[in-house]
Amino acid sequence: MIDLTISIRDHPDAPEHVFRLVSKDGHPAAGTTLPEPVAAIAAVERFGEDIFFPKPGPPKLCTQQYGGPQVAVVTGTYRGRAVQSTFSRTDGCEIARWKAMGPLLGGTAT
């Protein structure tokens, strides 16, 4: 089961947009307010484990590029585990995380 709340700001002074994704048996369930829940569920199922619960490893080298001021905070539960994850677009690694979870964050996966 997936039960996630997604809070997104386009920039620090912008209003916060809040959506919810609830999935049971891989399908959107009551309470879902995300515009494209089927695509979001697919992205979460594909990338969620690695993005929400990264395994320790060597430091990553990230390109020093800026993708914009957007910030998203995802909280809730994924497969019975608590999720508290922040997404931004501050460097190449963070932009890649954002793109992978695009449908969950209001965009498209790349």
N, C-alpha and C positions, 0 to 999 in steps of 0.2 A: 504494500500500500504506500501511496505517496500523498502527503498532505503538506504542501509548501505555501508560504506566503512570500510574495515578491514585492519589494518596495523599491521603486525606481525614481531617481531624480535626474533630469537632463543636465542640470548644473546646480551648484550649491544653493542658489537663491530661488530655484524653480520649485513649484509645488510637487509634492510627492504623489506618485501614482501607485496604488496598491492593488495587487491581483492575488488570486488564490488558485492553486492547482490541486485538485483532489482526484486521485486515480485509484480505482479498485479493479484488480485483475486486468490491468493494462488499458483500461477505458476510463474516460472522464466520468466523474461521479458528482453527485449533488454538492453544491458549494463552490464549484469551479467558476471563476470569473475571468480567467485568462482568455484572450481573444482566439487563440489557435491551440486549444488544449491537446489535440491529437499529436501535432508536431512537437509540442513541448514535452509530452510524455515520451515520445521517441528519443528526443535529445537527452532527457534525464536518464532514461534506461541505457542509452549508449555511453554517455560520458559521466553520469552522476557519481558513480563509485570513485573514479579517479579524481574528479574535480572537488567533490564534497569531502572526501576522505583521502587526501594525497598521502602516499607512503614517503617516509623520509628517504632522502637520497642525496647525491652530490648537488651542490648549488647549480642552478640553471643560469645559462648565459642568455640574456634577453636583449633584443634590439632596443636601442634608446629612441623610440618613436612615441609620439603622443597621439592617441586616437580620439581624444575628446574628454570633456569633464563629467560624463555620465557615471553614475554610481548606482549599483543595485545591491540590495541586501536580501538574501534568501534565508528564511528560517522555517523550521517545521520538522517533519520526519520523512525519512526515505528508507523504506524497508526496515522500519523499526528503530532506526538510528537517528539521533538528534542532528539537525543540520543548522549551522550558523556560518554562512559563507558570504563574503563581500566580493563583488565584481567591480572592476574599474577598467579604464582603457589607458592606463598610465605608461605602459611599455609593451613591447612585442609579446611577452608571455601573457600579460593580462588581456591584451586584445585577442589573442588566440583563445583564451578561456571564455571571453565574452562571445566570440563568434560561435564556438562549439555549443554554447547554451543559448544561442540567439532566440530560438522560439520561446524559451522560458522567460527571456528578458525582453520580449516584445519585438523581436526581429526574426531573422531567418538564419538557419545554420549554413555554414560555408564548407 
